[in-house]
Amino acid sequence: MSNDKESIKVLYETIANITEANDVELFFGDLCTFKEIEAMAQRIKAAKMLMQGSTYEEIIKETNISSATLSRVSKCVKYGEGYKKILK
């Protein structure tokens, strides 16, 4: 396994081992910039809205997400597994 793949695996394992929401907040506060956290939160909100049947226009207005990012989120909601499994 390449060093990058190993590092990514360690990242996922580290996140998976955090059990308290407050600890997640502290960890992500150290790991990411506010803008990065905000972008991830927008994607989650957009995914939830898509799953509830909201239109692109409604989602963009509510989240201020770009249409390109929303398109990516939409593809993941339709064809991916993560959003469907986690955001029930």
For each residue, the residues with C-beta under 8 A, 3 or more apart:
1: 5 6 9
2: 5 6
3: 6 7
4: 7 8
5: 1 2 8 9
6: 1 2 3 9 10
7: 3 4 10 11
8: 4 5 11 12
9: 1 5 6 12 13
10: 6 7 13 14
11: 7 8 14 15
12: 8 9 15 16
13: 9 10 16 17
14: 10 11 17 18 27
15: 11 12 18 24 27
16: 12 13
17: 13 14
18: 14 15 23 24 27
19: 23
20: 23 24
21: 24 25
22: 25 26
23: 18 19 20 26 27
24: 15 18 20 21 27 28
25: 21 22 28 29
26: 22 23 29 30
27: 14 15 18 23 24 30 31
28: 24 25 31 32 37
29: 25 26 32 37
30: 26 27
31: 27 28
32: 28 29 36 37 40
33: 36 37
34: 37 38
35: 38 39
36: 32 33 39 40
37: 28 29 32 33 34 40 41
38: 34 35 41 42
39: 35 36 42 43 69
40: 32 36 37 43 44
41: 37 38 44 45
42: 38 39 45 46 63 64 65 69
43: 39 40 46 47 65 69 73
44: 40 41 47 48 87
45: 41 42 48 49 62 63
46: 42 43 49 50 59 63 65 69 70 73
47: 43 44 50 51 73 76 77 83 87
48: 44 45 51 52 87
49: 45 46 52 54 58 59 62 63
50: 46 47 53 54 59 73 74 77
51: 47 48 77 83 84 87
52: 48 49
53: 50
54: 49 50 58 59 62
55: 58 59
56: 59 60 67 70 74
57: 60 61
58: 49 54 55 61 62
59: 46 49 50 54 55 56 62 63 65 70
60: 56 57 63 64 65 66 67 70
61: 57 58 64
62: 45 49 54 58 59
63: 42 45 46 49 59 60
64: 42 60 61
65: 42 43 46 59 60 69 70 73
66: 60 69 70
67: 56 60 70 71
68: 71 72
69: 39 42 43 46 65 66 72 73
70: 46 56 59 60 65 66 67 73 74
71: 67 68 74 75
72: 68 69 75 76
73: 43 46 47 50 65 69 70 76 77 83
74: 50 56 70 71 77 78
75: 71 72 78 79 80
76: 47 72 73 79 80 82 83
77: 47 50 51 73 74 80 83 84
78: 74 75
79: 75 76
80: 75 76 77 83 84
81: 84 85
82: 76 85 86
83: 47 51 73 76 77 80 86 87
84: 51 77 80 81 87 88
85: 81 82 88
86: 82 83
87: 44 47 48 51 83 84
88: 84 85
